[in-house]
Amino acid sequence: MAAETFEEFTKENSLYRTAYEHLDSASRLLATSAQLVYELHPGEVRPVANDILPFVQHAYSNNYIDTYISRISEMAKLQEKFDANPSASTLGDGSVIPADAYSLSLLLSILFTNHRFEIMQMLRRFLSELRSKTVGRIASIGCGTGYELKLTAETLPDWEIEGYDIDEEMRAGAERFLEFSRILKKINFAEAFPLHEATSEVAKRYDAIILCEVLEHLPEPARALATLRECLSDRGLLFVTMAINIAQEDHVFLYPDIESCRQQIRENGLHVQSEWLAPQTISFPPANREAGFKKGNYIAVVAKGIKKTSSN
């Protein structure tokens, strides 16, 4: 049987078709970005669209695509300023984004931008590999929209799952998403994970931790990694992402290249078990993604390594 084309896919998925046609009428660039996701992952887009678009239509206003386009436009302006003068000071502007617009753009960008789609695909792979382990405990730090928790609950139904987010509205939105998705698994929600210190309550507590699109929001991400190392069980694993040269209103820490990501992981007593590069692009990535990589996400599964100690 011949592979399904993008045109056939859109014809068979009315919600996606409506959203894509709106994108295309407003911005050919955004429409190209959306189509690239499908062309790179033709067998995987349908379930993601079925997860996200019905909830978006239910939970947000009818002009949700306009809200998304406006948000992406503002981020593009920030990116232009950063690209003209790359530095931590130009990475973000500290402006506050309405929670609805923020969470909406997070959800839709999973479907319409390849670097975020691939983050979630790598997370899905990470969770699937955890199924071979005995039952354990996992924490999602900065759990955002709840999409990551949905994947976790579906893949690891017997695990104890904790979700952390400092934004009360985001936590409430995550709960609504899980309820809409008919996730019956109990998720233990809390506000702030102690990223500054591995307290007795969290030390060696977790068999897995998800730290997805968080580190670039922290002024001291290295300290957070060092803390999370101590929160892992001896064979625990950490799923981590780092945004390289991506501007956003609330980004404060700059990862200028791939090696800066790897170095920060090594220097905090962790070692990379697997890694993936997800470029922010609207064209097909090269076979060797590391060659010429300028902007996108570094994605890695890391474990405890040798902790460095200072010598007197």
Stockholm file with secondary structure:
# STOCKHOLM 1.0

chainA/1-312         MAAETFEEFTKENSLYRTAYEHLDSASRLLATSAQLVYELHPGEVRPVANDILPFVQHAYSNNYIDTYISRISEMAKLQEKFDANPSASTLGDGSVIPADAYSLSLLLSILFTNHRFEIMQMLRRFLSELRSKTVGRIASIGCGTGYELKLTAETLPDWEIEGYDIDEEMRAGAERFLEFSRILKKINFAEAFPLHEATSEVAKRYDAIILCEVLEHLPEPARALATLRECLSDRGLLFVTMAINIAQEDHVFLYPDIESCRQQIRENGLHVQSEWLAPQTISFPPANREAGFKKGNYIAVVAKGIKKTSSN
#=GR chainA/1-312 SS CCCCCHHHHHHHCHHHHHHHHHHHHHCHHHHHHHHHHHHHCTTTHHHHHHHHHHHHHHHSCTTHHHHHHHHHHHHHHHHHHHHHSCSGGGSCCCCCCCHHHHHHHHHHHHHHCHHHHHHHHHHHHHHHHHTTSCSCEEEEETCTTSHHHHHHHHHCTTSEEEEECSCHHHHHHHHHHHHHTTCCSCEEEESCCCTTCCCTTTTTCEEEEEECSCGGGCSCHHHHHHHHHHHEEEEEEEEEEEEESCCCTTCCCCBCSHHHHHHHHHHTTEEEEEEEEEECCSSCCCSSTTTTCCSEEEEEEEEECCCCCCCC
#=GC SS_cons         CCCCCHHHHHHHCHHHHHHHHHHHHHCHHHHHHHHHHHHHCTTTHHHHHHHHHHHHHHHSCTTHHHHHHHHHHHHHHHHHHHHHSCSGGGSCCCCCCCHHHHHHHHHHHHHHCHHHHHHHHHHHHHHHHHTTSCSCEEEEETCTTSHHHHHHHHHCTTSEEEEECSCHHHHHHHHHHHHHTTCCSCEEEESCCCTTCCCTTTTTCEEEEEECSCGGGCSCHHHHHHHHHHHEEEEEEEEEEEEESCCCTTCCCCBCSHHHHHHHHHHTTEEEEEEEEEECCSSCCCSSTTTTCCSEEEEEEEEECCCCCCCC
//
